Amino acid sequence: MDPLDDQQQAARDWFEALRTRICAAFEAIEREAGSDAAFTFTPWDRADPDGSPGGGGVRGQMNGAVFEKVGVNVSTVGGRFSPEFAASIAGADVDPSFFATGLSLVAHMANPHVPAVHMNTRFITTTKRWFGGGADLNPAIPNDEDTAAFHARLRAACAAHDPTFYPRFSKWAEEYFYLPHRGVSRGVGGIFYDHLEGHFDAHFAFTRDIGEAFLDIFPKIVRARMATPFTEEDRQRLLEFRGRYVEFNLLYDRGTLFGLKTGGNIDAILMSLPPLARWT
């Protein structure tokens, strides 16, 4: 992979720094629960199909008392898209060379009253350059207070940059995180955005604020619910909900497809899958 330019390096540095802070925050919650669980970090390298170095990343995973399974991955990869895949990526139809750096997070929680969560932010370069990402809450047992708090924090982050962002991006999330074969949403929504291009500084600032918003609100929700008593019926409800999560990520998720099509680390790509799930 060629040396990174200033924009690519700045994005990579931010994603790696945010990963470190998120992991520390999640480990602190485990300490509060009396657990000594900690993240294990596994580096991986990617080879471009032509044999040249293609970058790589670090897969971070923790299995604890509160976070039954959480992955926080950062990857920075480059190379050339296959001709078939290039046709579906903005700017790659002109030149299939690409660069991508980003953070991807999925947390599956032990207590059914604590919502699972997904957060991803990324910067992609082809003949165009853009930021994308988002965050969405996925409770097996929805709680209106948690849903309102999560959306309010994302709404505030969006409003600081553009009054149209939250209405546009929350609707995009509602449409994207949907399982058409079941006619249900994956969770209670959040925001989803893509192809923010043409204004690097402004869109990078927005992407950083989404990361900060997530780091602010999600630990608060976890702490509020992690000691809530639950029944075996609640646990079974959680496992069935996770089955829907698996279906979405394997059938529809763009990040999963992007990782597989660009030679990413299989364990990192599929870290979004829960440790246990149930279909009836």
Number of C-alpha atoms within 10 A of each C-alpha: 17 11 7 11 8 9 15 18 13 12 23 21 14 17 25 19 12 18 21 13 13 19 19 14 14 23 21 17 21 19 15 11 15 11 14 12 18 18 18 12 15 12 14 15 17 22 18 19 14 9 9 13 16 22 21 21 23 20 22 22 22 20 20 22 19 27 23 16 22 28 27 27 25 26 26 27 24 25 24 19 24 14 12 11 16 20 15 11 15 17 17 21 17 12 14 20 17 22 20 22 25 25 24 25 21 22 26 27 24 19 24 27 23 28 29 27 21 21 21 23 24 23 28 23 19 22 14 15 21 20 25 19 23 24 27 28 22 25 23 24 15 16 14 10 9 22 20 11 15 24 21 16 19 26 21 15 22 22 15 11 15 10 12 10 19 23 13 13 21 22 16 18 21 18 14 19 24 17 18 12 8 10 8 11 19 25 24 22 23 28 27 25 20 15 15 18 16 12 11 15 10 13 19 22 12 20 27 17 18 25 25 17 20 21 17 15 17 21 15 14 17 21 15 13 16 20 13 11 10 11 10 9 10 15 16 16 16 26 20 16 21 25 17 19 22 17 16 19 19 14 11 15 14 12 14 19 16 15 17 14 14 22 20 25 19 11 11 24 20 16 22 24 22 20 13 13 17 13 10 4
